[in-house]
Amino acid sequence: MKSTLLLGISPCPNDTFIYQNLIEGRVKTPCPISAEFADVQTLNEKVLDGALDMAKVSAAVFPLVKDRYRLLKSGGAMGYGCGPLLLSSVGENFSDEFAVYLPGKQTTAAALFNFWAKHKKYAPKINYIRFDELYRELCSKKIIQGVTIHEHRFTWQRDGLHLISDLGAFWEQELKVPIPLGCTVIKKDLGEEFAYEMDLCVQKSLQLAWERKEPVNEFIKKLAQIDDDAVILQHIKMFVNGYSMNMGDEGEKALQVLTAFLHSGNLSAP
């Protein structure tokens, strides 16, 4: 049995909402939990390096780590109407003349953009930048086109940006499956029984969060990238749902569809 489990999650409200009770010890776990907070691409890279025992990562990274990590049913981010947005700082039209900035090479946002661009027959130059910096650069017009995630889905209109495409909506229309944004993985060498127990712990943590009177609390606000309780609550309601409790067959199917695209670059409705 491990002395301490190193858990990696993002500081975004959906992750902190799900995992707070686990991190703060309100759920009995097989061993103590030590939490590390980082942006999703950093978490992806840490899992690729095997540096975390358990982590919430981009769904697009799971095929790359499935030999070392086991997929949990709970703790992920999947659903409808919750995908990343392709935004512009100057207008609503896409142009191959300008580079597109993505929030990390292994993010699902990057995969969904590539899926969209392939269908539209675009082949722009792609640059990668941390998600919060990407949004600031868009707002200051230092970059023209970029894919935004997390809380920024709710603030782009307020901040004067323009929508080129809702990449999640495009995925849904084409494939008729949920958008598989993120999933929780745990090291296989911890054992199948340990993974099963941690799955139940994550579910309990989420259930306790749903049961409390105020969804947005100080723990969540302190870590969030935006100081607006209404936006934080919108974020939680959009990204935390039944798939977060158990992805089920539909969620697994969505992951399989994404994996097929990442392997072959070709995709059709299942």
C-alpha positions in Angstrom: 0.0 0.0 0.0 1.3 3.5 -0.9 2.2 5.8 2.0 0.8 8.8 0.0 -1.0 9.1 -3.3 0.1 12.0 -5.5 -3.0 13.4 -7.2 -2.8 16.0 -10.0 -5.7 18.1 -11.0 -6.2 21.6 -12.5 -7.2 24.6 -10.4 -10.3 25.0 -12.6 -13.7 24.9 -10.8 -14.9 21.6 -12.2 -11.8 19.8 -10.9 -11.8 21.5 -7.5 -15.5 20.9 -7.1 -15.2 17.2 -7.8 -12.0 16.6 -5.8 -12.1 19.0 -2.8 -13.7 16.6 -0.4 -11.2 13.9 -1.4 -8.2 16.3 -0.9 -9.4 17.7 2.4 -10.0 14.3 3.9 -13.8 14.2 4.1 -13.7 10.9 2.2 -11.9 7.9 3.6 -9.3 6.8 1.2 -7.0 3.8 1.0 -4.0 6.1 1.8 -3.4 9.8 2.4 -3.7 12.2 -0.7 -1.2 14.8 -1.7 -2.6 17.2 -4.3 -0.7 19.0 -7.0 -2.4 21.7 -9.1 -1.3 22.5 -12.6 -2.8 23.5 -16.0 -4.0 20.6 -18.1 -1.1 20.4 -20.5 1.3 20.3 -17.6 -0.7 17.5 -16.1 -0.6 15.7 -19.4 3.1 16.0 -19.6 3.6 14.8 -16.0 1.4 11.7 -16.7 3.4 11.0 -19.9 6.5 11.0 -17.7 4.8 8.8 -15.1 5.3 11.5 -12.4 1.8 11.4 -10.9 0.0 8.4 -9.3 -3.4 9.7 -10.3 -4.5 12.6 -12.4 -7.2 14.4 -14.3 -5.9 14.7 -17.8 -7.0 15.5 -21.3 -9.0 12.6 -22.9 -6.7 12.9 -25.9 -3.7 11.9 -23.8 -5.2 8.6 -22.5 -4.3 6.6 -25.6 -0.6 7.6 -25.0 -0.5 6.4 -21.4 -2.9 3.5 -21.3 -0.1 0.9 -21.0 0.9 2.5 -17.7 -2.3 4.1 -16.4 -5.8 2.7 -15.9 -8.9 4.7 -16.7 -11.3 5.5 -13.9 -15.0 5.7 -14.5 -15.4 8.9 -12.4 -13.8 12.3 -12.1 -13.8 13.2 -15.8 -15.3 16.0 -17.9 -17.6 14.9 -20.8 -20.9 15.9 -22.2 -22.8 18.0 -24.7 -22.5 21.8 -25.2 -19.3 22.0 -23.3 -16.5 22.0 -25.9 -13.7 24.4 -26.6 -14.2 27.5 -28.7 -12.2 28.8 -31.6 -12.0 32.5 -31.1 -10.6 35.5 -33.0 -9.5 38.9 -31.8 -10.5 40.6 -35.0 -13.6 39.0 -36.6 -15.7 35.9 -37.2 -13.8 34.5 -40.2 -11.0 32.0 -40.1 -7.8 32.6 -42.0 -5.0 30.3 -42.9 -2.8 33.3 -43.1 -2.6 33.6 -39.3 -1.3 31.0 -36.8 -3.7 29.3 -34.5 -2.8 29.1 -30.8 -3.8 25.9 -28.9 -3.6 25.3 -25.1 -1.2 22.3 -25.4 -0.3 19.7 -27.9 -1.9 16.8 -26.1 -5.1 18.6 -25.1 -8.5 17.5 -26.3 -8.9 21.1 -27.5 -6.1 20.5 -29.9 -7.6 17.3 -31.1 -11.0 18.9 -31.7 -9.4 21.8 -33.5 -7.5 19.4 -35.8 -10.8 17.5 -36.4 -12.5 20.7 -37.4 -9.6 21.9 -39.5 -9.4 18.6 -41.4 -13.1 18.7 -42.3 -12.8 22.4 -43.4 -9.6 21.6 -45.3 -7.6 24.2 -43.4 -3.9 23.7 -42.7 -2.7 26.7 -40.6 0.5 27.0 -38.6 -0.1 25.9 -35.1 1.6 27.3 -31.9 1.1 26.1 -28.4 0.7 28.3 -25.3 -0.7 27.9 -21.8 -4.5 28.3 -21.8 -4.6 31.4 -19.5 -1.9 33.2 -21.4 -3.6 32.3 -24.7 -6.7 34.1 -23.6 -4.9 37.2 -22.4 -3.0 37.4 -25.7 -6.3 37.2 -27.6 -7.9 39.9 -25.5 -4.9 42.2 -26.0 -4.9 41.4 -29.8 -1.3 40.1 -29.7 -2.6 37.0 -31.4 -5.4 36.7 -33.9 -6.8 33.1 -33.5 -6.8 30.7 -30.6 -8.8 27.9 -29.0 -10.0 28.7 -25.5 -11.1 26.4 -22.7 -12.3 26.4 -19.1 -13.9 29.6 -17.7 -13.1 31.6 -20.8 -16.0 29.9 -22.5 -18.2 32.3 -20.5 -16.3 35.5 -20.8 -15.3 35.9 -24.5 -18.3 38.1 -25.5 -17.8 40.4 -22.5 -14.1 40.7 -23.5 -14.8 41.7 -27.1 -13.7 38.5 -28.8 -15.4 36.9 -31.8 -16.5 33.3 -32.3 -15.2 31.5 -35.3 -16.5 28.0 -34.3 -17.8 26.1 -31.4 -15.5 23.0 -31.8 -17.5 20.9 -29.4 -20.8 21.6 -31.3 -19.1 20.6 -34.5 -17.9 17.3 -32.9 -21.4 16.6 -31.7 -23.0 17.3 -35.0 -20.6 15.2 -36.9 -20.3 12.2 -34.6 -23.4 12.1 -32.3 -21.4 11.3 -29.2 -20.5 13.3 -26.1 -17.4 15.5 -26.1 -14.7 13.6 -24.2 -12.8 16.5 -22.7 -11.0 15.0 -19.7 -10.7 11.8 -17.8 -9.1 10.5 -14.6 -6.3 8.0 -14.7 -4.4 6.0 -12.1 -1.2 4.0 -12.3 -1.8 0.4 -13.1 0.9 -0.8 -10.8 -1.2 0.3 -7.8 -3.5 -2.6 -8.6 -7.0 -3.0 -9.9 -8.6 -3.2 -6.4 -6.9 0.1 -5.4 -8.2 1.7 -8.6 -11.7 0.5 -7.9 -11.5 1.9 -4.3 -10.3 5.3 -5.6 -13.1 5.4 -8.2 -15.6 5.0 -5.3 -13.8 7.7 -3.4 -14.0 10.2 -6.2 -17.7 9.4 -6.6 -18.2 10.0 -2.9 -16.3 13.3 -3.1 -18.5 14.5 -5.9 -21.7 13.4 -4.2 -20.8 15.4 -1.1 -20.1 18.4 -3.3 -23.5 18.1 -4.9 -25.2 17.8 -1.5 -23.7 21.0 0.0 -25.8 24.2 0.0 -23.3 26.4 -1.7 -21.5 24.9 -4.7 -19.0 27.7 -4.9 -16.8 28.0 -1.8 -13.5 29.6 -0.8 -11.5 26.5 -1.8 -12.8 26.7 -5.3 -12.6 30.5 -5.6 -9.1 30.7 -4.3 -7.8 28.4 -7.1 -10.0 29.6 -9.9 -8.6 31.7 -12.8 -11.4 34.2 -12.6 -12.9 36.2 -9.7 -16.6 36.0 -10.6 -18.8 33.6 -8.6 -21.5 33.5 -11.3 -19.0 32.4 -13.9 -17.5 29.8 -11.6 -21.0 28.4 -11.0 -21.7 28.3 -14.7 -18.4 26.5 -15.2 -19.3 23.9 -12.6 -22.8 23.3 -14.0 -21.5 22.9 -17.5 -18.5 20.6 -16.9 -19.7 18.5 -13.9 -22.5 16.2 -14.7 -23.6 12.5 -14.7 -20.6 11.6 -16.8 -18.3 13.0 -14.0 -19.9 10.4 -11.6 -19.6 7.6 -14.1 -18.8 8.0 -17.8 -20.7 4.8 -18.6 -20.9 3.1 -22.0 -21.6 6.4 -23.8 -18.5 8.0 -22.4 -16.3 5.1 -23.2 -17.6 5.1 -26.7 -16.8 8.8 -27.0 -13.2 8.0 -25.9 -13.0 5.2 -28.5 -14.1 7.6 -31.3 -11.5 10.2 -30.2 -8.8 7.5 -30.0 -9.7 6.4 -33.6 -9.2 9.9 -34.9 -5.9 10.4 -33.0 -4.6 7.1 -34.5 -5.7 7.5 -38.1 -6.8 11.1 -38.7 -10.0 9.8 -40.2 -13.3 9.8 -38.4 -16.9 9.0 -39.2 -20.0 8.7 -37.0 -20.1 5.4 -35.2 
